[in-house]
Amino acid sequence: MSEETKSNLFFGGIPTAPDVDALIQEFEVPKVGTLISYSNVSKVIGVLKDKSRFKTVTGVWRKHLYAEYNIYMKAIMNEGFMAMSPSERITFGSKGMKRNVKGMNKIIDILVSTSKNDLSKDELLAQDHWTLQGKKSVMALITAPKHLEVPENNIE
């Protein structure tokens, strides 16, 4: 390993900050509906799309855009990244919640269908606890919420 390569390593990897900064400098803060092609991202960071470094850098970049500017960038297969509209974000969020409910139901089924015969006392307690918590969580997610008035802020 050359001395130059060693100086670029950061805890076993190359820092992403310079590449993220280059992406922000090039594309600024994307507006809703803006498509940034994979090829343009690749040119800016100097890494091909099929490399793990590309995924690492773009993941950090997307997290940064969300954390700092509340911009959520979706990946569009074979095209690039696009800043999602508020409507798209709600659709994305609701689909994600539905997927998670299905996943939780599968876990609950695994917990419930596990034979109690070979479980220790602590494992039986854990089985009952997580089954109940899972069912409560699913019910909370699928039950229509009641409309609650937002309390007025009475700070003086």
MDTraj code that builds the backbone (N, CA, C; nanometers):
import mdtraj as md
import numpy as np

residues = "MET SER GLU GLU THR LYS SER ASN LEU PHE PHE GLY GLY ILE PRO THR ALA PRO ASP VAL ASP ALA LEU ILE GLN GLU PHE GLU VAL PRO LYS VAL GLY THR LEU ILE SER TYR SER ASN VAL SER LYS VAL ILE GLY VAL LEU LYS ASP LYS SER ARG PHE LYS THR VAL THR GLY VAL TRP ARG LYS HIS LEU TYR ALA GLU TYR ASN ILE TYR MET LYS ALA ILE MET ASN GLU GLY PHE MET ALA MET SER PRO SER GLU ARG ILE THR PHE GLY SER LYS GLY MET LYS ARG ASN VAL LYS GLY MET ASN LYS ILE ILE ASP ILE LEU VAL SER THR SER LYS ASN ASP LEU SER LYS ASP GLU LEU LEU ALA GLN ASP HIS TRP THR LEU GLN GLY LYS LYS SER VAL MET ALA LEU ILE THR ALA PRO LYS HIS LEU GLU VAL PRO GLU ASN ASN ILE GLU".split()
xyz = np.array([
    [0.0850, -0.1186, 0.0000],
    [0.0000, 0.0000, 0.0000],
    [0.0885, 0.1236, 0.0000],
    [0.0619, 0.2162, -0.0886],
    [0.1442, 0.3365, -0.0997],
    [0.1154, 0.4317, 0.0166],
    [0.2083, 0.5220, 0.0404],
    [0.1910, 0.6218, 0.1454],
    [0.0709, 0.7118, 0.1161],
    [0.0486, 0.7401, -0.0125],
    [-0.0645, 0.8247, -0.0511],
    [-0.1960, 0.7568, -0.0144],
    [-0.2080, 0.6281, -0.0414],
    [-0.3295, 0.5535, -0.0085],
    [-0.3488, 0.5493, 0.1424],
    [-0.2411, 0.5247, 0.2169],
    [-0.2500, 0.5201, 0.3630],
    [-0.3035, 0.6519, 0.4193],
    [-0.2613, 0.7631, 0.3631],
    [-0.3043, 0.8928, 0.4156],
    [-0.4524, 0.9195, 0.3880],
    [-0.5111, 0.8495, 0.2899],
    [-0.6528, 0.8668, 0.2588],
    [-0.7439, 0.7764, 0.3410],
    [-0.6848, 0.6806, 0.4134],
    [-0.7669, 0.5882, 0.4906],
    [-0.8176, 0.6529, 0.6179],
    [-0.9386, 0.6167, 0.6542],
    [-1.0022, 0.6705, 0.7740],
    [-1.0702, 0.5554, 0.8444],
    [-1.0106, 0.5045, 0.9530],
    [-1.0631, 0.3892, 1.0259],
    [-1.0943, 0.2738, 0.9311],
    [-1.0004, 0.2430, 0.8427],
    [-1.0175, 0.1301, 0.7530],
    [-1.0886, 0.1641, 0.6237],
    [-1.1250, 0.2888, 0.6009],
    [-1.1932, 0.3269, 0.4780],
    [-1.1550, 0.4680, 0.4373],
    [-1.2011, 0.5067, 0.3234],
    [-1.1739, 0.6413, 0.2727],
    [-1.2895, 0.7320, 0.3142],
    [-1.2617, 0.8486, 0.3690],
    [-1.3697, 0.9380, 0.4136],
    [-1.4666, 0.9726, 0.2999],
    [-1.5938, 0.9818, 0.3335],
    [-1.6960, 1.0165, 0.2345],
    [-1.7197, 1.1669, 0.2254],
    [-1.6807, 1.2413, 0.3263],
    [-1.7115, 1.3849, 0.3312],
    [-1.6667, 1.4619, 0.2073],
    [-1.5443, 1.4413, 0.1567],
    [-1.5061, 1.5169, 0.0365],
    [-1.5960, 1.4880, -0.0840],
    [-1.6359, 1.3627, -0.1005],
    [-1.7245, 1.3280, -0.2121],
    [-1.8642, 1.3855, -0.1921],
    [-1.9132, 1.3802, -0.0690],
    [-2.0449, 1.4378, -0.0394],
    [-2.0414, 1.5888, -0.0630],
    [-1.9346, 1.6529, -0.0183],
    [-1.9206, 1.7973, -0.0418],
    [-1.9184, 1.8290, -0.1910],
    [-1.8514, 1.7440, -0.2695],
    [-1.8460, 1.7654, -0.4145],
    [-1.9848, 1.7503, -0.4769],
    [-2.0626, 1.6539, -0.4289],
    [-2.1995, 1.6359, -0.4802],
    [-2.2866, 1.7566, -0.4465],
    [-2.2733, 1.8072, -0.3252],
    [-2.3522, 1.9244, -0.2853],
    [-2.3087, 2.0471, -0.3636],
    [-2.1799, 2.0616, -0.3860],
    [-2.1313, 2.1755, -0.4649],
    [-2.1841, 2.1673, -0.6083],
    [-2.1840, 2.0477, -0.6653],
    [-2.2268, 2.0309, -0.8046],
    [-2.3782, 2.0425, -0.8215],
    [-2.4535, 1.9760, -0.7334],
    [-2.5987, 1.9683, -0.7521],
    [-2.6780, 2.0576, -0.6571],
    [-2.6070, 2.1206, -0.5624],
    [-2.6680, 2.2058, -0.4607],
    [-2.7772, 2.1282, -0.3869],
    [-2.8809, 2.1977, -0.3379],
    [-2.9922, 2.1300, -0.2713],
    [-3.0998, 2.1076, -0.3770],
    [-3.1223, 1.9820, -0.4153],
    [-3.2166, 1.9552, -0.5243],
    [-3.3589, 2.0001, -0.4921],
    [-3.4241, 2.0540, -0.5913],
    [-3.5656, 2.0914, -0.5793],
    [-3.6509, 1.9676, -0.6042],
    [-3.7734, 1.9705, -0.5543],
    [-3.8667, 1.8598, -0.5745],
    [-3.8784, 1.8295, -0.7234],
    [-3.8685, 1.7020, -0.7575],
    [-3.8807, 1.6593, -0.8965],
    [-3.7513, 1.6604, -0.9747],
    [-3.6443, 1.7123, -0.9148],
    [-3.5154, 1.7168, -0.9834],
    [-3.4568, 1.5760, -0.9918],
    [-3.4219, 1.5337, -1.1117],
    [-3.3577, 1.4046, -1.1334],
    [-3.2085, 1.4271, -1.1528],
    [-3.1295, 1.3565, -1.0739],
    [-2.9840, 1.3608, -1.0868],
    [-2.9413, 1.2226, -1.1320],
    [-2.8900, 1.2139, -1.2540],
    [-2.8588, 1.0828, -1.3132],
    [-2.7414, 1.0168, -1.2420],
    [-2.7454, 0.8844, -1.2435],
    [-2.6352, 0.8075, -1.1873],
    [-2.5047, 0.8415, -1.2582],
    [-2.5106, 0.8621, -1.3891],
    [-2.3878, 0.8926, -1.4635],
    [-2.3286, 1.0261, -1.4196],
    [-2.4136, 1.1261, -1.3921],
    [-2.3623, 1.2549, -1.3451],
    [-2.3014, 1.2431, -1.2058],
    [-2.3659, 1.1647, -1.1190],
    [-2.3105, 1.1427, -0.9844],
    [-2.1759, 1.0730, -0.9974],
    [-2.1695, 0.9726, -1.0838],
    [-2.0468, 0.8969, -1.1058],
    [-1.9329, 0.9876, -1.1529],
    [-1.9632, 1.0817, -1.2426],
    [-1.8617, 1.1748, -1.2919],
    [-1.8085, 1.2628, -1.1793],
    [-1.8979, 1.3091, -1.0927],
    [-1.8568, 1.3997, -0.9849],
    [-1.7673, 1.3293, -0.8840],
    [-1.8030, 1.2069, -0.8457],
    [-1.7247, 1.1385, -0.7420],
    [-1.6158, 1.0474, -0.7996],
    [-1.6176, 1.0284, -0.9314],
    [-1.5143, 0.9478, -0.9951],
    [-1.5218, 0.7996, -0.9632],
    [-1.6435, 0.7494, -0.9411],
    [-1.6635, 0.6083, -0.9080],
    [-1.7788, 0.5560, -0.9918],
    [-1.7617, 0.4374, -1.0489],
    [-1.8681, 0.3770, -1.1280],
    [-1.9845, 0.3324, -1.0393],
    [-2.1043, 0.3338, -1.0962],
    [-2.2258, 0.3016, -1.0215],
    [-2.2242, 0.1611, -0.9627],
    [-2.1589, 0.0674, -1.0264],
    [-2.1616, -0.0710, -0.9798],
    [-2.0609, -0.1000, -0.8684],
    [-1.9912, 0.0005, -0.8194],
    [-1.8937, -0.0170, -0.7124],
    [-1.9585, 0.0118, -0.5763],
    [-1.9129, -0.0580, -0.4740],
    [-1.9702, -0.0378, -0.3403],
    [-1.9449, 0.1043, -0.2899],
    [-1.8352, 0.1640, -0.3320],
    [-1.8042, 0.3020, -0.2919],
    [-1.9140, 0.3982, -0.3377],
    [-1.9690, 0.3746, -0.4566],
    [-2.0770, 0.4581, -0.5093],
    [-2.1966, 0.4531, -0.4138],
    [-2.2339, 0.3339, -0.3730],
    [-2.3480, 0.3180, -0.2819],
    [-2.3198, 0.3827, -0.1461],
    [-2.1982, 0.3673, -0.0980],
    [-2.1603, 0.4260, 0.0306],
    [-2.1707, 0.5784, 0.0261],
    [-2.1094, 0.6381, -0.0747],
    [-2.1075, 0.7847, -0.0857],
    [-2.2480, 0.8395, -0.1081],
    [-2.3237, 0.7788, -0.1993],
    [-2.4586, 0.8307, -0.2266],
    [-2.5507, 0.8102, -0.1067],
    [-2.5285, 0.7043, -0.0311],
    [-2.6075, 0.6842, 0.0909],
    [-2.5838, 0.7946, 0.1923],
    [-2.4572, 0.8309, 0.2115],
    [-2.4224, 0.9399, 0.3045],
    [-2.4769, 1.0726, 0.2520],
    [-2.4654, 1.0948, 0.1231],
    [-2.5166, 1.2182, 0.0602],
    [-2.6675, 1.2305, 0.0805],
    [-2.7398, 1.1224, 0.0543],
    [-2.8855, 1.1244, 0.0691],
    [-2.9257, 1.1475, 0.2152],
    [-2.8531, 1.0845, 0.3077],
    [-2.8813, 1.1060, 0.4506],
    [-2.8558, 1.2514, 0.4884],
    [-2.7490, 1.3078, 0.4343],
    [-2.7159, 1.4477, 0.4614],
    [-2.8262, 1.5409, 0.4090],
    [-2.8716, 1.5163, 0.2865],
    [-2.9783, 1.6006, 0.2293],
    [-3.1052, 1.5929, 0.3135],
    [-3.1348, 1.4749, 0.3635],
    [-3.2546, 1.4597, 0.4463],
    [-3.2366, 1.5272, 0.5828],
    [-3.1238, 1.5026, 0.6469],
    [-3.1002, 1.5574, 0.7812],
    [-3.0885, 1.7092, 0.7801],
    [-3.0206, 1.7645, 0.6807],
    [-2.9939, 1.9086, 0.6790],
    [-3.1011, 1.9909, 0.6079],
    [-3.1656, 1.9335, 0.5071],
    [-3.2576, 2.0122, 0.4238],
    [-3.3975, 1.9517, 0.4098],
    [-3.4206, 1.8376, 0.4759],
    [-3.5491, 1.7685, 0.4667],
    [-3.5842, 1.7334, 0.3216],
    [-3.4827, 1.6968, 0.2451],
    [-3.5001, 1.6529, 0.1069],
    [-3.4793, 1.5019, 0.1055],
    [-3.5810, 1.4274, 0.0640],
    [-3.5673, 1.2823, 0.0555],
    [-3.5500, 1.2444, -0.0906],
    [-3.4366, 1.1828, -0.1203],
    [-3.4029, 1.1439, -0.2571],
    [-3.4350, 0.9969, -0.2776],
    [-3.5255, 0.9686, -0.3716],
    [-3.5534, 0.8282, -0.4021],
    [-3.4633, 0.7845, -0.5165],
    [-3.4325, 0.6554, -0.5171],
    [-3.3532, 0.5978, -0.6255],
    [-3.4487, 0.5475, -0.7328],
    [-3.4225, 0.5853, -0.8556],
    [-3.5025, 0.5405, -0.9694],
    [-3.4143, 0.4465, -1.0517],
    [-3.4586, 0.3212, -1.0625],
    [-3.3793, 0.2181, -1.1276],
    [-3.3322, 0.2603, -1.2670],
    [-3.2041, 0.2428, -1.2894],
    [-3.1382, 0.2709, -1.4177],
    [-3.1411, 0.4178, -1.4584],
    [-3.1812, 0.5068, -1.3694],
    [-3.1855, 0.6495, -1.4037],
    [-3.1013, 0.7333, -1.3091],
    [-3.1452, 0.7424, -1.1822],
    [-3.0734, 0.8276, -1.0893],
    [-3.1519, 0.8504, -0.9620],
    [-3.1274, 0.9649, -0.9010],
    [-3.1931, 1.0022, -0.7765],
    [-3.2863, 1.1200, -0.8031],
    [-3.4039, 1.1179, -0.7379],
    [-3.4989, 1.2267, -0.7562],
    [-3.5507, 1.2733, -0.6202],
    [-3.5584, 1.4045, -0.6037],
    [-3.6134, 1.4625, -0.4818],
    [-3.7647, 1.4398, -0.4801],
    [-3.8127, 1.3739, -0.3751],
    [-3.9536, 1.3374, -0.3669],
    [-4.0409, 1.4561, -0.3265],
    [-4.1602, 1.4617, -0.3846],
    [-4.2588, 1.5637, -0.3486],
    [-4.3243, 1.5239, -0.2164],
    [-4.3917, 1.6172, -0.1488],
    [-4.4633, 1.5813, -0.0264],
    [-4.5623, 1.4660, -0.0485],
    [-4.6330, 1.4677, -0.1604],
    [-4.7288, 1.3617, -0.1914],
    [-4.6582, 1.2264, -0.2057],
    [-4.5458, 1.2257, -0.2763],
    [-4.4696, 1.1018, -0.2937],
    [-4.4167, 1.0501, -0.1600],
    [-4.3776, 1.1412, -0.0740],
    [-4.3253, 1.1010, 0.0571],
    [-4.4333, 1.0357, 0.1420],
    [-4.5566, 1.0874, 0.1355],
    [-4.6660, 1.0279, 0.2116],
    [-4.6961, 0.8884, 0.1578],
    [-4.7017, 0.8742, 0.0264],
    [-4.7254, 0.7428, -0.0344],
    [-4.6140, 0.6459, 0.0047],
    [-4.4902, 0.6907, -0.0032],
    [-4.3746, 0.6094, 0.0335],
    [-4.3844, 0.5661, 0.1806],
    [-4.4181, 0.6608, 0.2663],
    [-4.4289, 0.6317, 0.4090],
    [-4.5403, 0.5331, 0.4408],
    [-4.6550, 0.5502, 0.3773],
    [-4.7668, 0.4599, 0.4063],
    [-4.7372, 0.3187, 0.3554],
    [-4.6731, 0.3074, 0.2395],
    [-4.6356, 0.1745, 0.1889],
    [-4.5330, 0.1089, 0.2819],
    [-4.4405, 0.1887, 0.3312],
    [-4.3401, 0.1365, 0.4236],
    [-4.4028, 0.0868, 0.5525],
    [-4.5000, 0.1597, 0.6039],
    [-4.5686, 0.1163, 0.7254],
    [-4.6435, -0.0142, 0.7008],
    [-4.7085, -0.0266, 0.5859],
    [-4.7805, -0.1506, 0.5543],
    [-4.6844, -0.2693, 0.5463],
    [-4.5672, -0.2469, 0.4846],
    [-4.4666, -0.3530, 0.4779],
    [-4.4218, -0.3938, 0.6179],
    [-4.4037, -0.2956, 0.7035],
    [-4.3581, -0.3251, 0.8389],
    [-4.4636, -0.4000, 0.9189],
    [-4.5908, -0.3671, 0.8984],
    [-4.6975, -0.4399, 0.9666],
    [-4.6955, -0.5860, 0.9228],
    [-4.6787, -0.6108, 0.7928],
    [-4.6710, -0.7492, 0.7432],
    [-4.5527, -0.8211, 0.8067],
    [-4.4408, -0.7534, 0.8155],
    [-4.3227, -0.8129, 0.8774],
    [-4.3446, -0.8426, 1.0240],
    [-4.4101, -0.7514, 1.0941],
    [-4.4383, -0.7741, 1.2360],
    [-4.5340, -0.8913, 1.2537],
    [-4.6330, -0.9021, 1.1658],
    [-4.7263, -1.0149, 1.1749],
    [-4.6533, -1.1474, 1.1578],
    [-4.5539, -1.1510, 1.0695],
    [-4.4766, -1.2738, 1.0503],
    [-4.3989, -1.3076, 1.1775],
    [-4.3366, -1.2088, 1.2381],
    [-4.2608, -1.2312, 1.3615],
    [-4.3535, -1.2788, 1.4731],
    [-4.4716, -1.2172, 1.4840],
    [-4.5680, -1.2588, 1.5860],
    [-4.6073, -1.4042, 1.5630],
    [-4.6292, -1.4416, 1.4371],
    [-4.6649, -1.5795, 1.4049],
    [-4.5534, -1.6755, 1.4470],
    [-4.4277, -1.6367, 1.4248],
    [-4.3149, -1.7208, 1.4655],
    [-4.3127, -1.7358, 1.6171],
    [-4.3348, -1.6260, 1.6877],
    [-4.3365, -1.6314, 1.8342],
    [-4.4489, -1.7208, 1.8854],
    [-4.5689, -1.7042, 1.8321],
    [-4.6858, -1.7783, 1.8790],
    [-4.6734, -1.9273, 1.8462],
    [-4.6189, -1.9589, 1.7297],
    [-4.6140, -2.0990, 1.6868],
    [-4.4948, -2.1753, 1.7442],
    [-4.4093, -2.1087, 1.8197],
    [-4.2951, -2.1757, 1.8813],
    [-4.3433, -2.2588, 1.9996],
    [-4.3056, -2.3855, 2.0002],
    [-4.3453, -2.4767, 2.1075],
    [-4.2919, -2.4278, 2.2417],
    [-4.3769, -2.4285, 2.3416],
    [-4.3373, -2.3844, 2.4751],
    [-4.2626, -2.4943, 2.5511],
    [-4.2692, -2.6180, 2.5029],
    [-4.2134, -2.7327, 2.5752],
    [-4.0648, -2.7210, 2.6033],
    [-3.9887, -2.6655, 2.5097],
    [-3.8428, -2.6624, 2.5244],
    [-3.7896, -2.5262, 2.5671],
    [-3.8772, -2.4390, 2.6121],
    [-3.8347, -2.3040, 2.6519],
    [-3.8140, -2.2961, 2.8028],
    [-3.7145, -2.2180, 2.8420],
    [-3.6916, -2.1925, 2.9843],
    [-3.7968, -2.0939, 3.0340],
    [-3.7984, -2.0726, 3.1638],
    [-3.8938, -1.9785, 3.2234],
    [-3.8733, -1.8380, 3.1656],
    [-3.7477, -1.7950, 3.1531],
    [-3.7182, -1.6629, 3.0971],
    [-3.7601, -1.6531, 2.9509],
    [-3.7378, -1.7614, 2.8759],
    [-3.7780, -1.7617, 2.7346],
    [-3.9300, -1.7577, 2.7193],
    [-4.0009, -1.8253, 2.8091],
    [-4.1476, -1.8203, 2.8062],
    [-4.1973, -1.6785, 2.8343],
    [-4.1334, -1.6140, 2.9310],
    [-4.1696, -1.4748, 2.9611],
    [-4.1420, -1.3847, 2.8409],
    [-4.0267, -1.4046, 2.7766],
    [-3.9919, -1.3247, 2.6585],
    [-4.0903, -1.3512, 2.5452],
    [-4.1272, -1.4780, 2.5247],
    [-4.2234, -1.5135, 2.4201],
    [-4.3561, -1.4419, 2.4442],
    [-4.4060, -1.4478, 2.5658],
    [-4.5330, -1.3819, 2.5976],
    [-4.5221, -1.2299, 2.5836],
    [-4.4135, -1.1750, 2.6340],
    [-4.3938, -1.0297, 2.6290],
    [-4.3904, -0.9792, 2.4851],
    [-4.3052, -1.0407, 2.4007],
    [-4.2887, -0.9915, 2.2650],
    [-4.4102, -1.0202, 2.1776],
    [-4.4805, -1.1280, 2.2062],
    [-4.6049, -1.1547, 2.1338],
    [-4.7060, -1.0451, 2.1647],
    [-4.7228, -1.0145, 2.2938],
    [-4.8177, -0.9107, 2.3341],
    [-4.7779, -0.7735, 2.2801],
    [-4.6500, -0.7388, 2.2921],
    [-4.6047, -0.6089, 2.2423],
    [-4.6220, -0.5979, 2.0916],
    [-4.5935, -0.7053, 2.0209],
    [-4.6109, -0.7058, 1.8755],
    [-4.7567, -0.6863, 1.8377],
    [-4.8454, -0.7579, 1.9055],
    [-4.9883, -0.7445, 1.8751],
    [-5.0384, -0.6039, 1.9068],
    [-4.9924, -0.5466, 2.0176],
    [-5.0313, -0.4094, 2.0523],
    [-4.9840, -0.3103, 1.9457],
    [-4.8603, -0.3294, 1.9010],
    [-4.8040, -0.2386, 1.8007],
    [-4.8804, -0.2470, 1.6695],
    [-4.9117, -0.3694, 1.6256],
    [-4.9873, -0.3869, 1.5020],
    [-5.1250, -0.3242, 1.5154],
    [-5.1905, -0.3471, 1.6277],
    [-5.3239, -0.2886, 1.6479],
    [-5.3179, -0.1359, 1.6462],
    [-5.2161, -0.0800, 1.7074],
    [-5.2020, 0.0659, 1.7073],
    [-5.1815, 0.1188, 1.5662],
    [-5.1093, 0.0448, 1.4842],
    [-5.0818, 0.0899, 1.3482],
    [-5.2015, 0.0759, 1.2547],
    [-5.2833, -0.0258, 1.2764],
    [-5.3932, -0.0487, 1.1829],
    [-5.5253, 0.0106, 1.2285],
    [-5.5331, 0.0562, 1.3520],
    [-5.6565, 0.1156, 1.4034],
    [-5.6621, 0.2618, 1.3626],
    [-5.7783, 0.3029, 1.3145],
    [-5.7948, 0.4425, 1.2721],
    [-5.7745, 0.5344, 1.3930],
    [-5.6933, 0.6370, 1.3758],
    [-5.6699, 0.7286, 1.4884],
    [-5.7910, 0.8177, 1.5138],
    [-5.8076, 0.8543, 1.6388],
    [-5.9123, 0.9497, 1.6743],
    [-5.8579, 1.0893, 1.6488],
    [-5.9456, 1.1777, 1.6091],
    [-5.9026, 1.3148, 1.5852],
    [-5.8832, 1.3831, 1.7199],
    [-5.7642, 1.4328, 1.7431],
    [-5.7331, 1.5038, 1.8667],
    [-5.7016, 1.6480, 1.8335],
    [-5.7539, 1.7357, 1.9121],
    [-5.7244, 1.8774, 1.8943],
    [-5.5826, 1.9050, 1.9434],
    [-5.5127, 1.9886, 1.8709],
    [-5.3791, 2.0284, 1.9126],
    [-5.3938, 2.1302, 2.0247],
    [-5.3315, 2.1040, 2.1397],
    [-5.3446, 2.1994, 2.2511],
    [-5.2791, 2.3322, 2.2165],
    [-5.3371, 2.4382, 2.2686],
    [-5.2780, 2.5697, 2.2463],
    [-5.1564, 2.5849, 2.3331],
    [-5.0612, 2.6582, 2.2842],
    [-4.9384, 2.6800, 2.3553],
    [-4.9567, 2.8000, 2.4491],
    [-4.9645, 2.7729, 2.5794],
    [-4.9890, 2.8790, 2.6772],
    [-4.8621, 2.9188, 2.7502],
    [-4.7539, 2.9285, 2.6804],
    [-4.6272, 2.9683, 2.7420],
    [-4.6257, 3.1212, 2.7529],
    [-4.5968, 3.1641, 2.8731],
    [-4.5926, 3.3100, 2.8932],
    [-4.4537, 3.3569, 2.9199],
])
top = md.Topology()
chain = top.add_chain()
for i, resn in enumerate(residues, 1):
    res = top.add_residue(resn, chain, resSeq=i)
    for name in ("N", "CA", "C"):
        top.add_atom(name, md.element.get_by_symbol(name[0]), res)
traj = md.Trajectory(xyz[None], top)
